[in-house]
Amino acid sequence: MPADAFAFLKNATAGVVAGARALWIDRLSRTGVIVVFAVLGLAAVRMLMSPTPIIPLLFNWTQSLPYHVAWLERDARVGRGDYVLYSFDGPAVGIYPGLQRQPFFKRVVGEAGDPVRVDGRNVYVRGEYVGFAKVRTTDGRPLSPVSAGVVPAGHLYVHGTGPDSLDSRYVEGGFVPLDAVIGKVHPWF
């Protein structure tokens, strides 16, 4: 094969490979953009039309818990130690109306009848330390620690591991009625 023909084939092959690579990169980029907009669109529909998740795959965007992706088991019995998704309707809705019926993802640390003790702003459930009740929200509004007593009948005491989690440590978070529970959550990562 003459050297010119070899150089021609080499250059032609390189051009075809570069063109194919550019085509695949372009298609992958377009697909990625479509997927991102589809996910954002579904999130917007969920936020504006129905805050209850339609599919059982959950994404946690907050620092409340260390998990970001989880699976929802609807209508499952939940108990102490389980992760739970519930429709928020605590007293904080009066301050933050956008929270009403939003799905909250927390861990159950107390069930009906479990004793709740408050020492200063340190909160204990069943004698176990569950967290410090902060004085103020991240935007400076006052927070009240839960009152000592017992978890009421038909309710759960829920807790997030993040220091800024709005949970049952606070009057504003409240105890969670069992009928507000959407399901049991199985964290993946």
Secondary structure, 3 states (H helix, E strand, C coil): CCHHHHHHHHHHHHHHHHHHHHHHHHHHHHHHHHHHHHHHHHHHHHHHCCCCCCCCEEECCCCCCCCCEEEEEECCCCCCCCEEEEECCCHHHHCCHHHCCCEEEEEEEEECCCEEEEECCEEEECCEEEEECCCECCCCCECCECCCEECCCCEEEEECCCCCCCCCCECCCCCEEHHHEEEEEEECC
